[in-house]
């Protein structure tokens, strides 16, 4: 156990080194948020993958194949389609001007009101969604503290883990800025991929059965099914092939085309071609990451066959209970890496949008804004403690659902901005349409219990419909 703590402390020291090493390069706002666009696109690609690969991916993707099969890969196929659309259609517009925040592009087309509204929605959805990510990343640390003999309740141990994780992430994000975050992301990507491969190898070793035997058993149990062609009139159709592909594409268009945290890594490169390489390449890398973590979940099912396990916690428990020291410290560091890469990026992007879209840079420095949003994100991570016992779906679907309520209208905003036609209404009315589309999506989602893969197309269609019907109505009058 001492060696595990030594590994974790060494990891934290290395993260601090990156933060303080790059602190001297943050003299101006563009340095702090885009690193002067000097970073090679390959590093930005890995940073993008690390940012979107949160602890939800590391810990919850295995839960999907543990309790089900490989149907989540349908959505991953949709991710690649969606990123390609963004790379070819939306991205050229982002490189046509000299903007730091992608929401400035909306402001240039439609005015300040829509710019601030979409920035505000981004802020709320990020705080809620990434609060879940911070929560789940604290679980293995809490398990580790419990294994060390600390006699506190799981809630108290979780608070200790959350506090530690938040403090470390806030410090290197505030001190080092975007450049430190990117290169720390790259380091963390290698750490958590190594952690995943090691966990897979350990499971194969502990199962001690021929691959063909394990594969045959999983196939017999229906655990390796990939495509879902059967539509259920009364059931959950999240992974019906058509809905999954469309939903995955829309999720990716929304996240990588309209979400500042992820788009920031794309527009931080020098030119459009490099940005397109980052987008499409990241989709391919993420797909194979999903394959790795889903395979881990399948083997976990064989390892714990016959035992009652909470799917969202099964990988955490395996790591803490089955991995020997000091390799346990390496795997916990891998979980921290997947969490911290997302959280640091969230802090930086929230600081950016409020500095530029809300013009708070007139009164506050980038570091002051980053510090504020780091603390706010920590507070939001406490919310799952009050929700998790009553939420029927897994944590991954919970996080995707939160973002799905807002991504559809956000995509519509950028597609309308990309078009040549001007708005038929004022910017403030358009902002009202945007918010109404979100509330409509929430109402449809909760009222009809729709799958998260359908929420984004509904939000997209609602905002486009409101704009078009107002255009027709105003022409008649």
C-alpha positions as CSV (number, residue, x, y, z in Angstrom):
1,X,0.0,0.0,0.0
2,X,2.9,2.4,0.7
3,X,4.2,1.8,-2.8
4,X,0.8,2.6,-4.3
5,X,0.8,5.9,-2.4
6,X,4.3,6.6,-3.6
7,X,3.2,6.1,-7.2
8,X,0.3,8.4,-6.8
9,X,2.4,11.1,-5.1
10,X,5.0,10.8,-7.9
11,X,2.2,11.2,-10.5
12,X,0.9,14.4,-8.8
13,X,4.5,15.8,-8.6
14,X,4.9,15.2,-12.4
15,X,1.6,16.9,-13.1
16,X,2.7,19.9,-10.9
17,X,5.9,20.0,-12.9
18,X,4.1,20.5,-16.2
19,X,1.9,23.2,-14.7
20,X,4.8,25.3,-13.3
21,X,7.1,24.5,-16.2
22,X,4.7,26.2,-18.7
23,X,3.6,29.0,-16.4
24,X,6.1,31.4,-17.9
25,X,4.4,31.1,-21.4
26,X,1.1,32.6,-20.2
27,X,1.8,36.3,-20.5
28,X,-1.2,37.1,-22.7
29,X,-4.8,35.8,-23.0
30,X,-4.2,34.0,-26.3
31,X,-1.2,32.3,-24.6
32,X,-3.3,31.1,-21.7
33,X,-6.2,29.8,-23.9
34,X,-4.6,28.7,-27.2
35,X,-0.8,28.5,-26.6
36,X,-0.3,30.9,-29.5
37,X,-1.4,28.1,-31.8
38,X,2.1,26.7,-31.7
39,X,1.4,23.1,-30.5
40,X,1.7,20.4,-33.2
41,X,-1.6,18.9,-34.3
42,X,-0.6,15.4,-33.1
43,X,-0.3,16.5,-29.5
44,X,-3.7,18.3,-29.9
45,X,-5.2,15.1,-31.2
46,X,-4.1,13.1,-28.2
47,X,-5.2,16.0,-25.9
48,X,-8.6,16.0,-27.5
49,X,-8.9,12.2,-27.0
50,X,-7.8,12.5,-23.4
51,X,-10.2,15.3,-22.8
52,X,-13.2,13.5,-24.0
53,X,-12.1,10.2,-22.5
54,X,-13.0,11.0,-18.9
55,X,-13.3,8.7,-16.0
56,X,-16.7,7.8,-17.3
57,X,-15.1,6.1,-20.2
58,X,-12.4,4.4,-18.2
59,X,-14.8,3.1,-15.5
60,X,-18.3,3.0,-17.1
61,X,-17.7,1.7,-20.6
62,X,-16.7,-1.7,-19.1
63,X,-20.0,-1.6,-17.2
64,X,-21.9,-1.5,-20.5
65,X,-20.5,-4.8,-21.7
66,X,-20.5,-6.3,-18.2
67,X,-24.3,-5.9,-18.0
68,X,-24.9,-6.1,-21.7
69,X,-22.9,-6.5,-24.9
70,X,-21.0,-4.4,-27.5
71,X,-23.9,-2.4,-29.0
72,X,-22.3,0.9,-27.7
73,X,-19.9,0.6,-30.6
74,X,-22.8,1.5,-32.9
75,X,-22.7,5.0,-31.3
76,X,-18.9,5.0,-31.8
77,X,-19.4,4.5,-35.5
78,X,-21.8,7.5,-35.5
79,X,-19.0,9.5,-33.7
80,X,-16.7,9.0,-36.7
81,X,-19.5,10.1,-39.1
82,X,-20.3,13.2,-37.0
83,X,-16.7,14.3,-36.8
84,X,-16.2,14.0,-40.5
85,X,-19.3,16.2,-41.0
86,X,-17.9,18.8,-38.6
87,X,-14.4,18.7,-40.3
88,X,-15.8,19.3,-43.7
89,X,-18.8,21.6,-43.1
90,X,-18.4,23.6,-39.8
91,X,-14.7,23.8,-39.3
92,X,-13.8,26.0,-42.3
93,X,-16.0,28.7,-40.8
94,X,-14.1,28.6,-37.5
95,X,-10.8,29.2,-39.3
96,X,-12.1,32.0,-41.4
97,X,-11.9,34.6,-38.6
98,X,-9.7,35.5,-35.7
99,X,-11.7,34.1,-32.8
100,X,-10.6,32.5,-29.6
101,X,-14.0,31.3,-28.4
102,X,-16.1,29.5,-31.0
103,X,-19.2,31.3,-29.6
104,X,-17.7,34.5,-30.9
105,X,-18.5,33.1,-34.4
106,X,-22.2,33.0,-33.4
107,X,-21.9,36.5,-32.0
108,X,-20.5,37.8,-35.3
109,X,-23.4,36.3,-37.2
110,X,-26.4,36.8,-34.9
111,X,-25.4,39.3,-32.2
112,X,-24.4,39.2,-28.6
113,X,-27.6,37.8,-27.2
114,X,-27.3,34.4,-28.9
115,X,-23.6,34.3,-28.2
116,X,-24.1,34.8,-24.4
117,X,-27.1,32.5,-24.3
118,X,-25.3,29.5,-25.9
119,X,-22.2,30.3,-23.7
120,X,-24.4,30.2,-20.6
121,X,-26.0,26.9,-21.6
122,X,-22.6,25.4,-22.3
123,X,-21.5,26.5,-18.8
124,X,-24.5,24.8,-17.1
125,X,-24.3,21.6,-19.1
126,X,-20.5,21.3,-18.5
127,X,-20.8,21.9,-14.8
128,X,-23.5,19.3,-14.4
129,X,-22.1,16.7,-16.8
130,X,-18.5,17.0,-15.6
131,X,-19.6,17.0,-12.0
132,X,-20.7,13.4,-12.7
133,X,-17.2,12.7,-14.2
134,X,-15.5,14.1,-11.1
135,X,-17.7,12.1,-8.8
136,X,-17.1,8.8,-10.5
137,X,-13.3,9.4,-10.7
138,X,-13.3,9.7,-6.9
139,X,-14.7,6.2,-6.3
140,X,-11.5,4.2,-6.7
141,X,-9.6,6.7,-4.5
142,X,-12.3,6.2,-1.9
143,X,-12.0,2.5,-2.2
144,X,-8.2,2.8,-1.8
145,X,-8.6,4.9,1.3
146,X,-11.0,2.4,2.8
147,X,-8.5,-0.4,2.0
148,X,-5.9,1.5,3.9
149,X,-8.0,1.2,7.0
150,X,-9.5,4.7,7.3
151,X,-12.7,4.2,9.3
152,X,-15.0,6.7,7.7
153,X,-18.3,6.3,5.9
154,X,-18.1,5.9,2.1
155,X,-19.5,9.5,1.7
156,X,-16.7,11.0,3.8
157,X,-14.1,9.0,1.9
158,X,-15.6,10.2,-1.3
159,X,-15.4,13.8,-0.1
160,X,-11.8,13.4,0.8
161,X,-11.1,11.9,-2.7
162,X,-13.0,14.7,-4.5
163,X,-11.2,17.4,-2.5
164,X,-7.8,16.0,-3.3
165,X,-8.5,15.5,-7.0
166,X,-10.0,19.0,-7.3
167,X,-7.1,20.8,-5.6
168,X,-4.4,19.1,-7.8
169,X,-6.3,19.7,-11.0
170,X,-7.1,23.3,-10.2
171,X,-3.5,24.2,-9.3
172,X,-1.9,22.9,-12.5
173,X,-4.8,24.3,-14.7
174,X,-4.6,27.8,-13.2
175,X,-0.8,28.0,-13.1
176,X,0.1,26.4,-16.5
177,X,-2.8,27.3,-18.7
178,X,-3.7,25.6,-22.0
179,X,-0.1,24.6,-22.9
180,X,0.4,22.8,-19.7
181,X,-3.1,21.2,-20.0
182,X,-2.4,19.8,-23.5
183,X,1.0,18.2,-22.7
184,X,-0.4,16.9,-19.4
185,X,-3.3,15.4,-21.4
186,X,-0.8,13.6,-23.6
187,X,1.0,12.2,-20.6
188,X,-2.3,11.2,-19.1
189,X,-3.4,9.5,-22.3
190,X,-0.5,7.2,-22.3
191,X,-1.0,6.5,-18.6
192,X,-4.6,5.5,-18.9
193,X,-4.2,3.5,-22.1
194,X,-1.4,1.6,-20.4
195,X,-3.7,1.1,-17.4
196,X,-6.4,-0.3,-19.6
197,X,-4.1,-2.7,-21.4
198,X,-2.6,-3.8,-18.1
199,X,-6.0,-4.4,-16.6
200,X,-7.0,-6.5,-19.7
201,X,-3.8,-8.6,-19.4
202,X,-4.4,-9.1,-15.7
203,X,-7.9,-10.3,-16.3
204,X,-6.8,-12.8,-19.0
205,X,-4.1,-14.1,-16.6
206,X,-6.5,-14.5,-13.7
207,X,-9.2,-16.2,-15.8
208,X,-6.7,-18.7,-17.0
209,X,-8.9,-20.1,-19.7
210,X,-8.2,-20.4,-23.5
211,X,-9.4,-17.5,-25.5
212,X,-11.6,-19.7,-27.7
213,X,-13.4,-21.1,-24.6
214,X,-14.0,-17.6,-23.2
215,X,-15.2,-16.3,-26.6
216,X,-17.6,-19.2,-27.0
217,X,-19.1,-18.7,-23.6
218,X,-19.6,-15.0,-24.2
219,X,-21.1,-15.7,-27.6
220,X,-23.5,-18.2,-26.1
221,X,-24.6,-15.7,-23.5
222,X,-25.1,-13.0,-26.2
223,X,-22.4,-10.8,-24.7
224,X,-20.6,-10.0,-27.9
225,X,-23.6,-8.8,-30.0
226,X,-22.8,-5.6,-31.8
227,X,-25.7,-4.4,-34.1
228,X,-29.3,-4.1,-32.9
229,X,-31.8,-4.4,-35.8
230,X,-34.9,-5.1,-33.8
231,X,-37.1,-2.0,-33.0
232,X,-39.1,-2.3,-29.8
233,X,-42.4,-0.4,-29.9
234,X,-42.6,-0.3,-26.0
235,X,-38.9,-0.6,-25.0
236,X,-35.7,1.3,-24.9
237,X,-34.4,1.8,-28.5
238,X,-31.3,3.8,-27.6
239,X,-29.2,1.2,-29.5
240,X,-31.5,0.4,-32.4
241,X,-29.0,0.6,-35.3
242,X,-30.6,3.6,-37.1
243,X,-31.1,5.6,-33.9
244,X,-27.6,4.7,-32.6
245,X,-25.8,5.8,-35.7
246,X,-27.9,9.0,-36.1
247,X,-27.6,9.7,-32.3
248,X,-23.9,9.1,-32.3
249,X,-23.4,11.4,-35.3
250,X,-25.4,14.1,-33.7
251,X,-23.6,13.7,-30.3
252,X,-20.3,14.1,-32.1
253,X,-21.4,17.0,-34.2
254,X,-22.6,18.7,-31.0
255,X,-19.7,17.9,-28.9
256,X,-16.9,18.4,-31.4
257,X,-18.6,21.1,-33.5
258,X,-20.3,23.3,-30.8
259,X,-18.8,22.5,-27.4
260,X,-16.1,25.0,-26.7
261,X,-14.0,22.6,-24.5
262,X,-13.4,20.2,-27.4
263,X,-13.4,22.7,-30.3
264,X,-10.8,24.7,-28.4
265,X,-8.3,21.9,-29.2
266,X,-9.1,22.0,-32.9
267,X,-8.9,25.7,-33.4
268,X,-5.7,25.9,-31.4
269,X,-3.8,24.4,-34.4
270,X,-2.3,26.5,-37.2
271,X,-4.6,25.7,-40.1
272,X,-7.8,24.0,-41.3
273,X,-6.1,20.9,-42.6
274,X,-4.5,20.2,-39.3
275,X,-7.8,20.7,-37.6
276,X,-9.5,18.2,-39.9
277,X,-6.8,15.7,-39.1
278,X,-7.4,16.2,-35.3
279,X,-11.1,15.7,-35.6
280,X,-11.3,12.7,-37.9
281,X,-8.2,11.0,-36.3
282,X,-9.6,11.4,-32.8
283,X,-12.8,9.6,-33.8
284,X,-10.8,6.6,-35.0
285,X,-8.6,6.5,-31.8
286,X,-11.7,6.8,-29.6
287,X,-13.4,3.9,-31.4
288,X,-10.5,1.6,-30.6
289,X,-10.4,2.8,-27.0
290,X,-14.1,1.7,-26.7
291,X,-13.2,-1.7,-28.0
292,X,-10.5,-2.0,-25.4
293,X,-12.7,-1.0,-22.5
294,X,-15.7,-3.1,-23.7
295,X,-13.5,-6.1,-23.9
296,X,-12.4,-5.5,-20.3
297,X,-16.1,-5.4,-19.3
298,X,-16.8,-8.8,-21.0
299,X,-13.9,-10.4,-19.1
300,X,-15.1,-8.8,-15.9
301,X,-18.4,-10.6,-16.5
302,X,-16.6,-13.9,-16.7
303,X,-14.4,-13.1,-13.7
304,X,-17.4,-12.3,-11.4
305,X,-19.9,-14.7,-13.0
306,X,-22.5,-15.7,-10.5
307,X,-21.8,-12.7,-8.2
308,X,-24.1,-9.7,-7.7
309,X,-22.1,-6.7,-8.6
310,X,-23.0,-3.0,-9.3
311,X,-22.0,-2.6,-13.0
312,X,-20.9,1.0,-12.6
313,X,-18.5,0.0,-9.7
314,X,-17.3,-3.4,-10.9
315,X,-14.1,-2.2,-12.6
316,X,-13.3,0.1,-9.7
317,X,-13.7,-2.9,-7.3
318,X,-11.6,-5.1,-9.5
319,X,-8.8,-2.6,-9.6
320,X,-8.8,-2.1,-5.8
321,X,-9.3,-5.7,-4.8
322,X,-7.4,-7.7,-7.4
323,X,-4.5,-5.5,-8.5
324,X,-1.3,-6.0,-6.5
325,X,0.9,-3.2,-5.2
326,X,2.5,-1.0,-6.6
327,X,0.6,-1.7,-9.9
328,X,-2.6,-0.7,-8.1
329,X,-1.1,2.8,-7.7
330,X,-0.5,2.9,-11.5
331,X,-4.1,1.9,-12.3
332,X,-5.5,4.4,-9.9
333,X,-3.2,7.0,-11.5
334,X,-4.7,6.0,-14.8
335,X,-8.2,6.7,-13.5
336,X,-7.0,10.0,-12.2
337,X,-5.4,10.8,-15.6
338,X,-8.6,10.2,-17.4
339,X,-10.5,12.4,-15.0
340,X,-8.0,15.2,-14.6
341,X,-7.6,15.7,-18.4
342,X,-11.3,16.4,-18.7
343,X,-11.6,18.5,-15.6
344,X,-8.6,20.7,-16.4
345,X,-10.0,21.3,-19.9
346,X,-13.4,22.2,-18.5
347,X,-11.9,24.7,-16.1
348,X,-9.9,26.3,-18.9
349,X,-12.8,26.4,-21.4
350,X,-15.2,27.8,-18.9
351,X,-12.7,30.5,-18.0
352,X,-12.3,31.2,-21.7
353,X,-16.0,31.6,-22.6
354,X,-16.6,34.0,-19.7
355,X,-13.5,36.0,-20.5
356,X,-14.5,36.5,-24.2
357,X,-18.2,35.8,-24.6
358,X,-19.2,37.7,-21.4
359,X,-16.2,40.1,-21.5
360,X,-15.2,39.3,-18.0
361,X,-11.5,39.7,-19.0
362,X,-12.1,43.4,-18.4
363,X,-12.3,42.8,-14.7
364,X,-10.7,39.4,-14.0
365,X,-7.5,37.7,-15.2
366,X,-7.7,34.2,-16.9
367,X,-6.2,32.6,-13.7
368,X,-8.8,34.2,-11.4
369,X,-11.6,32.9,-13.7
370,X,-10.1,29.5,-13.8
371,X,-9.8,29.4,-10.0
372,X,-13.5,30.3,-9.7
373,X,-14.7,27.7,-12.1
374,X,-12.5,25.0,-10.6
375,X,-14.2,25.6,-7.2
376,X,-17.7,25.7,-8.9
377,X,-17.0,22.4,-10.6
378,X,-16.0,20.8,-7.3
379,X,-19.3,21.9,-5.8
380,X,-21.2,20.4,-8.8
381,X,-19.5,17.1,-8.2
382,X,-21.4,16.7,-5.0
383,X,-24.8,16.6,-6.8
384,X,-24.5,12.8,-7.8
385,X,-24.5,11.9,-4.1
386,X,-28.1,13.0,-3.9
387,X,-29.1,11.5,-7.3
388,X,-27.3,8.3,-7.8
389,X,-29.5,6.1,-5.7
390,X,-32.7,7.1,-7.7
391,X,-31.2,7.2,-11.2
392,X,-32.3,4.1,-13.1
393,X,-29.6,4.3,-15.9
394,X,-25.9,4.0,-15.6
395,X,-23.6,6.9,-15.0
396,X,-22.5,7.0,-18.7
397,X,-26.0,7.3,-20.0
398,X,-26.7,9.8,-17.3
399,X,-23.9,12.0,-18.5
400,X,-24.8,11.6,-22.1
401,X,-28.4,12.5,-21.4
402,X,-27.5,15.7,-19.7
403,X,-25.5,16.8,-22.7
404,X,-28.2,15.5,-25.2
405,X,-30.8,18.0,-23.9
406,X,-28.6,20.9,-25.0
407,X,-26.6,19.6,-28.0
408,X,-29.4,19.5,-30.5
409,X,-30.4,23.2,-30.3
410,X,-26.7,24.1,-30.1
411,X,-26.0,22.2,-33.4
412,X,-28.9,24.0,-35.0
413,X,-27.4,27.4,-34.0
414,X,-24.1,26.7,-35.7
415,X,-25.7,25.2,-38.8
416,X,-28.0,28.3,-39.2
417,X,-24.9,30.5,-38.7
418,X,-23.1,28.5,-41.3
419,X,-25.9,29.2,-43.8
420,X,-26.2,32.4,-45.8
421,X,-29.6,33.4,-44.7
422,X,-30.0,36.0,-41.9
423,X,-32.3,35.4,-39.0
424,X,-36.0,36.5,-39.5
425,X,-36.1,37.6,-35.9
426,X,-33.9,39.6,-33.5
427,X,-31.1,38.1,-31.6
428,X,-33.0,38.2,-28.3
429,X,-36.0,36.4,-29.9
430,X,-33.7,33.8,-31.4
431,X,-32.2,33.2,-27.9
432,X,-35.7,32.6,-26.7
433,X,-36.2,30.1,-29.5
434,X,-33.0,28.4,-28.4
435,X,-34.0,28.1,-24.8
436,X,-37.5,27.0,-25.8
437,X,-36.0,24.2,-27.9
438,X,-34.0,22.9,-24.9
439,X,-37.1,22.9,-22.7
440,X,-39.0,21.1,-25.4
441,X,-36.3,18.5,-25.6
442,X,-36.4,18.0,-21.9
443,X,-40.2,17.7,-21.9
444,X,-40.2,15.2,-24.7
445,X,-37.4,13.2,-23.1
446,X,-38.9,13.0,-19.7
447,X,-42.5,12.8,-20.8
448,X,-42.1,10.0,-23.4
449,X,-39.0,8.5,-21.8
450,X,-37.1,8.8,-25.0
451,X,-33.6,7.4,-25.5
452,X,-30.7,9.8,-25.3
453,X,-29.9,9.0,-29.0
454,X,-33.2,10.6,-30.0
455,X,-33.0,13.8,-27.9
456,X,-30.4,15.6,-30.0
457,X,-32.3,15.3,-33.3
458,X,-35.5,16.5,-31.5
459,X,-33.7,19.6,-30.2
460,X,-32.1,20.3,-33.6
461,X,-35.4,20.0,-35.4
462,X,-37.3,22.1,-32.9
463,X,-35.1,25.1,-33.2
464,X,-34.9,24.9,-37.0
465,X,-38.7,24.6,-37.1
466,X,-39.2,27.7,-34.9
467,X,-36.9,29.7,-37.1
468,X,-38.5,28.6,-40.4
469,X,-42.1,29.0,-39.2
470,X,-41.2,32.5,-38.0
471,X,-39.7,33.2,-41.4
472,X,-42.9,32.1,-43.2
473,X,-45.1,33.9,-40.7
474,X,-43.2,37.2,-41.0
475,X,-43.2,37.1,-44.8
476,X,-47.0,36.8,-44.8
477,X,-47.3,39.8,-42.6
